């Protein structure tokens, strides 16, 4: 069976190939990396998909260009039905990420806030955990290739308010000249306030939905209803994200007690601690 999820693929490559690891060696940092990776994969994908298919300007660019990535040696007439079909299909899937008229303000507000806190973090270090990239850096970069580089509305916002984030995303495309060293990881007991601010964004947006979604799945509910950042949020439950929460909890429980206490101290007051307070 093919594996397409980047998280298990990264862990597989970590086991099979030595050197140039993107998982911090400190177990506490490794867990925080996993948490931020999940936030990028499961929350930042919401503004990515929302901006691309909710706004007509962005949807028009995407439907016109994306089919041509598979091949360019086709006529406009032959590719037109494919362009329409892809656009219609993707717009019809906006509900999967919870994008609708009710949630648009929350989703777009979360991206504006993310740009501000991530820009502040990048002023402190080249990457999230120091001077070498972690898996969460690549997870964020994956969403930003769309948000910062391709789609007109969020790209313009990024260039206008956080040009550093735009530049970082382009740099992340090729890190072949980087020679990482163990000393490049940031010490867990000296994380800057900008890093805690990032965790606060996870607690503000991602955590409430993870918990509400898991509750809806457990109850067999057909609709998820909760509040995110003080605004109502309604969508269909998403079974995969219930698995994501379970995996995070398993990783947290698997930590050595001393490492778990270190993690819990870092998470305290960010909202993320609610994930593990059962």
Number of C-alpha atoms within 10 A of each C-alpha: 3 4 8 8 9 14 16 11 12 15 14 11 12 15 10 8 9 8 8 15 20 20 21 22 11 13 17 24 23 21 20 20 21 21 21 23 22 24 22 23 20 17 23 27 20 24 26 23 23 26 27 27 25 18 14 12 14 18 22 16 16 20 21 18 13 14 18 14 8 8 9 11 8 10 8 11 8 9 16 14 11 16 19 14 13 16 21 14 10 18 18 11 15 18 15 14 21 23 25 16 8 13 18 18 12 19 24 17 13 21 22 17 13 18 20 16 20 19 19 19 21 17 11 15 14 13 22 25 25 17 19 24 23 24 23 26 20 19 21 20 22 19 21 25 18 20 28 27 18 16 24 20 16 23 21 17 17 23 15 10 15 21 17 16 21 24 14 17 23 14 11 16 12 9 10 7 6 11 10 15 12 12 10 15 21 20 13 17 12 7 15 13 12 18 18 18 18 21 24 20 21 24 22 18 22 23 22 19 22 22 17 18 26 22 15 20 20 11 9 10 13 11 14 19 17 16 13 19 16 10 11 12 19 17 18 17 25 18 13 13 18 20 13 17 20 15 14 17 15 12 15 21 12 11 15 12 11 10 17 18 13 16 22 17 12 20 18 14 14 17 18 23 17 15 17 13 8 6
